[in-house]
């Protein structure tokens, strides 16, 4: 959990602004939910590993002595959305499309790009089983990343029913499905040998582990996604429905802005337990972890409403995007500039009202203005004015506006370009427009 200084906040707002603009172009509407949920709302939705990372809140008041928890900090934005969709189903449109940019909390071990408090940028569509939903979500995510300047991202695509078919075909006990999927999901972190070691440590027969990894190795030799799916179909007859959906998603994505970025990844598993269909994750080179991910979760809303409602979503990790963008110098130069376009210098010892009025005129014209707060004293006017110019330069403010004795008499304002120390005198009525042409 961190503090954010002004430059950090400007960068965060910039990225969130791009995310919001893109999501709204796809017809998604904003939603916000509380930071705190009932513990029972969250538990049991993320798998055993996820449940361990929930920040629990102990009972308060009369129940404080019990040491029990009844509330928790929001773990993600998807489960709260499912609760909202169940609670307000009668007020929401048949196809509810929402985006949500808010913080979530996980009792995790902090590391590069991974924090206990972080923002997610979620976009979800509720009410349709059409694979057009997946295609649009992937396109929206691709648009966000492209707008931010990413050119080397990959959207990894798989299907939970395909994974289930693989586990059932090789007779993996049902009680081990969750832990095996978690192990498969770590392929990009620990490599194929690490995954094999983990699966063997879980007690899976060596023949089963070899069959899984052999299928993966064979798929790597295929030249096209279609040939990969053909190979999977031969090896896993029970996965035909999942394979058909993957073919549709790939075909639809080929005519969107996600074209060329989506690739099949047989070992992508996504650790969260509520996924039921297509799953996806966004990767860039040299990043431990992903920029985002998501999938279809057709049964989650039904846990709250008793009625199955199809749903699908994708989440972009704000913190991860910021880390990569900072390392690659991807932010516009204007974001590291000063918070002000011009500083109004206090020349007189007792005319702060004059300077404040000038600052007000500049702000009304749309300029960002800093007023130096301390007026000079009679016995140290020159030194105090020099310090004001030095302060403006140190702050990176490009211009300073001065009304001294000559300007006051002539009804003008002197504008100093601090980088060159060049002064230009303009009528007071025209100086704001002049500054806007210079900025």
C-alpha positions in Angstrom: 0.0 0.0 0.0 1.6 3.2 -1.2 1.5 6.9 -1.2 1.4 8.6 -4.6 3.2 11.9 -5.2 1.9 14.4 -7.8 3.8 12.9 -10.8 2.5 9.5 -9.9 -1.0 10.7 -9.7 -0.8 12.4 -13.0 0.4 9.2 -14.6 -2.3 7.2 -13.0 -5.0 9.6 -14.1 -3.7 9.6 -17.6 -3.9 5.8 -17.9 -7.3 5.6 -16.2 -8.5 8.3 -18.6 -7.5 6.3 -21.6 -9.1 3.1 -20.2 -12.3 5.0 -19.5 -12.5 6.6 -22.9 -11.9 3.3 -24.7 -14.4 1.3 -22.6 -17.1 3.9 -23.1 -16.6 3.7 -26.9 -17.6 0.1 -26.6 -20.9 1.0 -24.9 -19.8 0.0 -21.3 -21.3 2.0 -18.4 -19.6 2.9 -15.1 -20.2 1.1 -11.9 -18.7 1.5 -8.4 -19.1 -0.9 -5.4 -18.1 -0.6 -1.7 -14.5 -1.4 -0.6 -15.9 -3.8 2.0 -18.1 -6.8 1.3 -19.6 -9.5 3.6 -17.0 -12.2 4.1 -19.4 -14.9 2.9 -19.9 -13.0 -0.4 -16.2 -13.4 -1.2 -15.2 -16.7 0.3 -15.4 -19.8 -1.9 -15.2 -17.8 -5.1 -11.4 -17.7 -5.8 -10.3 -21.2 -5.0 -8.2 -22.3 -1.9 -5.2 -20.2 -2.8 -7.3 -17.1 -3.5 -9.3 -17.4 -0.3 -6.1 -17.3 1.8 -5.3 -13.9 0.3 -8.6 -12.2 1.4 -8.1 -9.3 3.8 -10.5 -10.2 6.6 -12.0 -7.6 9.0 -12.6 -8.6 12.6 -16.0 -8.1 14.2 -16.4 -4.8 16.0 -18.2 -3.6 19.1 -19.8 -6.4 21.1 -18.3 -9.1 18.9 -14.7 -7.7 19.0 -13.6 -10.2 21.7 -14.5 -13.2 19.6 -11.6 -12.8 17.1 -13.9 -13.7 14.3 -14.3 -11.9 11.0 -17.5 -11.1 9.2 -16.4 -8.5 6.6 -13.5 -8.3 4.1 -11.8 -5.9 1.8 -12.8 -6.4 -1.8 -10.5 -9.0 -3.4 -11.5 -8.3 -7.0 -14.2 -6.4 -8.9 -15.9 -9.4 -10.5 -17.6 -11.0 -7.5 -19.0 -7.6 -6.3 -20.3 -7.2 -9.9 -22.0 -10.6 -9.7 -23.6 -9.6 -6.4 -24.9 -6.3 -7.9 -26.2 -8.1 -11.0 -28.2 -10.5 -8.8 -29.4 -7.8 -6.5 -30.5 -5.3 -9.2 -31.3 -7.6 -12.0 -34.8 -6.0 -12.5 -33.3 -2.6 -12.9 -30.4 -3.5 -15.3 -30.7 -3.9 -19.1 -31.0 -7.4 -20.6 -27.4 -7.1 -21.8 -25.6 -5.2 -19.0 -22.1 -3.9 -20.0 -20.2 -2.2 -17.2 -16.7 -1.0 -16.6 -15.2 -0.4 -13.1 -11.9 1.2 -12.1 -11.4 0.8 -8.3 -8.8 -0.5 -5.8 -8.8 -4.1 -4.6 -6.8 -5.7 -1.7 -5.0 -8.9 -1.3 -2.9 -10.2 1.6 -0.1 -11.1 -0.8 3.7 -10.8 -0.6 4.7 -7.5 -2.4 7.1 -7.8 -5.3 7.8 -5.9 -8.5 4.4 -4.7 -9.9 2.5 -6.6 -7.2 1.1 -4.8 -4.2 -1.4 -5.4 -1.4 -3.6 -2.5 -2.6 -3.9 -2.0 -6.3 -6.3 -0.8 -9.0 -8.1 -3.0 -11.5 -9.6 -1.7 -14.7 -12.5 -4.2 -15.3 -14.9 -4.4 -18.2 -17.7 -7.1 -18.2 -20.7 -8.0 -20.2 -23.7 -9.8 -18.6 -26.6 -11.6 -20.3 -25.2 -13.3 -23.4 -23.4 -16.5 -24.3 -22.4 -15.3 -27.7 -18.7 -15.5 -28.5 -19.0 -12.0 -29.9 -18.8 -10.9 -26.2 -15.3 -12.4 -25.9 -14.2 -10.9 -29.2 -15.3 -7.4 -28.1 -13.7 -7.7 -24.7 -10.4 -8.7 -26.3 -10.7 -5.8 -28.8 -11.4 -3.3 -26.0 -8.3 -4.5 -24.1 -6.2 -4.4 -27.2 -7.4 -0.8 -27.9 -6.5 0.3 -24.4 -3.0 -1.1 -24.7 -2.4 0.3 -28.2 -3.6 3.7 -27.2 -1.1 3.7 -24.3 1.7 2.8 -26.7 2.1 -1.0 -26.2 3.1 -2.7 -29.4 4.4 -6.1 -28.2 1.5 -7.5 -26.1 0.0 -11.0 -26.6 -3.4 -12.1 -25.5 -3.2 -15.7 -24.5 -6.4 -17.7 -25.0 -7.6 -21.0 -23.6 -10.8 -22.6 -22.4 -11.6 -24.1 -18.9 -13.7 -26.8 -20.4 -10.8 -27.9 -22.6 -8.6 -28.1 -19.4 -11.4 -30.1 -17.7 -11.6 -32.5 -20.6 -7.8 -32.9 -20.5 -7.9 -33.7 -16.8 -10.8 -36.1 -17.2 -9.3 -37.9 -20.2 -6.1 -38.6 -18.2 -8.1 -39.6 -15.1 -6.9 -36.9 -12.8 -9.0 -37.2 -9.6 -11.7 -34.5 -9.3 -10.4 -33.4 -5.9 -7.0 -32.6 -7.5 -8.4 -30.5 -10.5 -8.0 -27.2 -8.7 -4.4 -27.7 -7.6 -3.4 -29.2 -11.0 -4.9 -26.1 -12.8 -2.9 -23.8 -10.4 0.3 -25.7 -11.3 -0.5 -25.5 -15.0 -1.1 -21.8 -14.7 2.4 -21.2 -13.5 4.1 -22.4 -16.7 5.2 -18.9 -17.7 6.8 -18.4 -14.2 8.5 -21.8 -13.5 8.8 -23.3 -17.0 7.8 -26.8 -18.2 10.2 -28.6 -15.9 8.8 -26.7 -12.9 5.3 -27.6 -13.9 6.2 -31.3 -14.3 7.9 -31.3 -10.9 4.9 -29.7 -9.2 2.5 -32.2 -10.8 4.6 -35.2 -9.8 4.8 -33.8 -6.3 1.0 -33.7 -6.2 1.1 -37.5 -6.8 0.0 -37.6 -10.4 1.4 -40.6 -12.3 4.4 -40.0 -14.4 2.5 -41.3 -17.5 -0.2 -38.7 -17.0 2.3 -35.8 -16.6 4.2 -37.0 -19.6 1.0 -37.2 -21.7 0.0 -33.6 -20.7 3.4 -32.1 -21.5 3.8 -34.2 -24.7 0.5 -32.7 -26.0 1.8 -29.2 -25.2 5.1 -29.9 -26.9 3.3 -31.3 -30.0 1.1 -28.2 -30.2 4.2 -26.0 -30.2 5.2 -27.6 -33.5 1.9 -26.6 -35.2 2.0 -23.7 -37.5 -1.5 -22.3 -37.1 -4.1 -22.1 -34.3 -6.4 -24.2 -36.5 -3.9 -27.1 -36.6 -3.4 -26.8 -32.9 -7.2 -27.2 -32.3 -7.3 -30.1 -34.8 -4.6 -31.8 -32.8 -6.4 -31.1 -29.5 -9.6 -32.4 -30.9 -8.0 -35.7 -31.8 -6.5 -36.1 -28.4 -9.4 -34.8 -26.4 -12.8 -35.9 -27.9 -14.6 -34.5 -24.8 -13.4 -31.0 -25.7 -15.3 -30.5 -28.9 -17.6 -27.8 -27.6 -14.7 -25.8 -26.1 -12.8 -26.2 -29.3 -15.7 -24.8 -31.3 -15.9 -21.7 -29.1 -12.2 -21.1 -29.4 -12.4 -21.3 -33.2 -15.2 -18.7 -33.2 -13.4 -16.4 -30.8 -10.2 -16.6 -33.0 -12.2 -16.0 -36.2 -14.1 -13.0 -34.7 -11.0 -11.5 -33.2 -9.3 -11.6 -36.6 -11.6 -8.8 -37.8 -11.2 -6.5 -34.7 -8.4 -4.4 -33.3 -7.2 -7.5 -31.4 -6.2 -9.2 -34.7 -2.7 -10.5 -34.6 -2.4 -10.4 -30.8 -4.5 -13.5 -29.8 -2.8 -16.9 -29.5 -3.8 -20.2 -28.1 -2.0 -21.3 -24.9 -3.0 -24.8 -23.7 -1.5 -24.4 -20.3 -3.2 -21.1 -19.5 -5.4 -22.0 -16.5 -6.3 -18.8 -14.6 -6.3 -19.6 -10.9 -9.8 -18.3 -10.0 -12.4 -21.0 -9.5 -15.4 -19.2 -11.0 -14.3 -19.4 -14.7 -16.5 -21.7 -16.8 -15.5 -21.1 -20.5 -13.0 -19.1 -22.5 -10.1 -17.6 -20.4 -7.5 -15.1 -21.4 -4.4 -13.4 -20.1 -2.3 -10.5 -21.5 1.4 -10.8 -21.5 4.4 -8.6 -22.5 8.0 -9.6 -22.7 10.2 -9.2 -19.6 7.3 -8.9 -17.1 6.9 -11.5 -14.4 3.1 -11.9 -14.5 0.5 -10.4 -16.8 -0.9 -7.0 -17.6 -4.4 -8.4 -17.2 -6.7 -11.3 -17.7 -10.2 -12.6 -17.5 -12.7 -15.1 -18.9 -16.3 -16.4 -18.9 -18.0 -17.1 -15.6 -21.6 -18.2 -16.4 -22.3 -19.6 -13.0 -21.1 -16.9 -10.6 -24.1 -14.7 -10.6 -26.3 -17.7 -10.0 -24.5 -18.2 -6.7 -26.2 -15.0 -5.5 -29.5 -15.2 -7.4 -30.2 -18.8 -7.9 -30.6 -18.1 -11.6 -27.8 -18.8 -14.1 -26.8 -15.6 -15.9 -24.1 -15.7 -18.6 -21.2 -13.3 -18.0 -17.7 -12.6 -19.3 -15.1 -10.0 -18.4 -11.5 -8.9 -18.6 -9.4 -6.9 -16.1 -6.4 -4.8 -16.8 -3.9 -4.2 -13.9 -3.2 -0.5 -13.6 -0.1 -1.0 -11.5 1.5 -3.4 -13.9 0.8 -1.1 -16.8 2.3 1.8 -14.9 5.5 -0.2 -14.0 6.1 -1.2 -17.6 5.3 2.2 -19.0 7.7 3.9 -16.6 10.5 1.4 -17.5 10.0 2.0 -21.2 9.5 5.8 -20.9 6.0 5.6 -22.5 4.4 8.5 -20.8 3.8 11.8 -22.7 6.3 14.5 -21.7 3.5 16.7 -20.5 2.8 14.4 -17.6 6.2 15.2 -16.0 5.8 18.9 -16.5 4.9 21.3 -13.8 1.3 21.5 -12.5 1.2 25.2 -13.5 1.6 27.1 -16.8 2.5 30.4 -15.2 3.4 31.8 -11.8 2.2 35.2 -10.7 5.1 37.0 -9.0 4.4 39.3 -6.0 6.3 42.5 -6.6 4.9 44.8 -4.0 5.0 44.4 -0.2 1.2 45.1 0.2 -0.6 44.4 -3.1 -1.4 40.7 -2.8 -5.0 41.5 -3.9 -3.6 42.8 -7.2 -1.7 39.6 -7.8 -4.6 37.4 -6.7 -7.0 39.2 -9.2 -4.5 38.6 -12.0 -4.3 34.9 -11.1 -8.1 34.8 -11.1 -8.2 36.3 -14.6 -5.7 33.7 -15.9 -7.6 30.8 -14.4 -10.8 32.0 -15.9 -9.1 31.9 -19.3 -8.2 28.3 -18.8 -4.6 28.6 -17.6 -3.1 26.7 -14.7 -1.8 29.3 -12.3 0.3 29.3 -9.2 0.4 32.4 -7.1 3.6 32.8 -5.1 2.0 33.1 -1.6 4.5 35.4 0.2 4.8 39.1 -0.7 8.3 40.7 -0.3 9.1 43.0 2.5 10.1 46.6 2.0 13.7 46.0 3.2 14.3 42.9 1.0 12.2 43.4 -2.1 14.9 42.7 -4.7 16.1 39.5 -3.0 12.6 38.2 -2.5 11.7 38.7 -6.1 14.8 36.9 -7.3 13.8 34.0 -5.0 10.4 33.9 -6.6 11.9 33.5 -10.1 14.2 30.8 -8.8 11.3 29.0 -7.2 9.3 29.0 -10.4 12.3 27.6 -12.3 12.8 24.9 -9.8 9.2 23.9 -10.1 9.5 23.7 -13.9 7.0 26.5 -14.5 7.7 27.9 -17.9 6.4 31.5 -17.4 6.2 34.1 -14.7 3.8 37.1 -14.8 4.8 40.4 -13.1 3.0 43.6 -12.4 5.7 46.0 -11.1 5.6 49.8 -10.9 6.0 50.5 -14.6 3.3 47.8 -15.5 0.9 49.1 -12.9 1.2 52.6 -14.3 0.8 51.4 -17.9 -1.9 48.8 -17.4 0.3 46.0 -18.7 1.8 42.7 -17.5 5.3 41.6 -18.0 5.7 37.9 -19.0 9.1 36.3 -18.5 10.0 33.1 -20.3 12.1 31.5 -17.5 14.2 29.3 -19.8 15.6 32.3 -21.7 14.9 35.1 -19.3 13.2 37.1 -22.1 10.6 39.6 -21.0 7.6 40.6 -23.0 5.2 43.3 -22.0 1.5 43.0 -23.0 -1.7 44.9 -22.2 -3.3 43.2 -19.2 -6.5 42.5 -21.2 -4.5 40.5 -23.8 -1.9 38.7 -21.6 -3.9 35.6 -20.9 -4.5 35.0 -24.7 -0.9 35.7 -25.3 0.2 33.1 -22.8 -2.1 30.5 -24.3 -0.4 30.9 -27.6 3.0 30.3 -26.0 2.0 27.2 -24.1 
